[in-house]
Amino acid sequence: MAVEFPAAYWKDYELLDSGNGEKLERFGKYVLRRPEPKALWTPSMSEADWKRLLHVTFKPGAGFGKAGKEDSGTWEKAKKMEDQWGITYNGEPDAETHAASDLHLALRLGLTSFKHVGVFPEQAPNWEFIYKETTRIARIHKANGLPAPKVLNLFAYTGAASLAAKCAGADVTHLDSVRQVVTWARENMERSGLDGVRWVVEDALKFAKREAKRGNKYDGIILDPPAYGHGPDGEKWKLDELLFGLLQNVAAILGERDSFMVLNLYSNGYSAALGETVVREAFKNQFREMTSGELAFNDSFNKVLPLSIYVRLKR
């Protein structure tokens, strides 16, 4: 099993310290303090140092830790700061030629009532995989006179993964059940100098089932499902109950060759081995390559904080 970290050259994000169930992070010019249940150790810096660096702290609400309300709360500012600001991400140069990547993301951040700020920075290795695989498939399509690769991003949130595929020349469908975050993703597209993404406000499982019935196929599918959630019409989502069925439908709509899938899971208790097994069974071993591992950060004191698990599949 691999453990992957965002590239050290990314200067717009930094995990400064972690411990006592919290993390101290810098997003661009602002330092945030947020709960992190996986930070089981003692912080390396003193409380006074945390407060000296801090711009804003997330304060959990009464529902924090309860199913469906895990991240609810409010923000308490320690220093003057904007409620919205931006960061950028530029892709890794080519390993052989050292040529600059065409992966350029400009992302708007904001303080939400659910602890999040509009980006999950540990996902950078997945963005790189999506960009590189889409680029590879786009070259194959071009050489064979085929249209641009079709990439579907389910549970797409504010769209960094969608835009990584778009930077590689894909025809991208971005789906999320929350209209406000789809609007946020559209703003990120415009900030990144891109256009042409297809926006869908829909329940992911319903959409995947409908696409399977229609016989539609995609060259890349990205999934980052929450543990709990609701569709636009009140549909209930519970990861443990619905993940396998969703993956079966995804297997039906993923192209039979020169295609990829990325599954990311944050749910506590899920392992990379479990992720591999559920994907293998849903796809009935009809793939040529599968890798899995954890996405993590090293804080400034080399404490490794794992945050999610991934499974990547190629056909």
Summary of the structure (lengths in Angstrom):
residues: 315
radius of gyration: 19.2
end to end distance: 20.1
largest distance: 61.5
contacts: 1017
relative contact order: 0.14
helix: 28%
strand: 32%
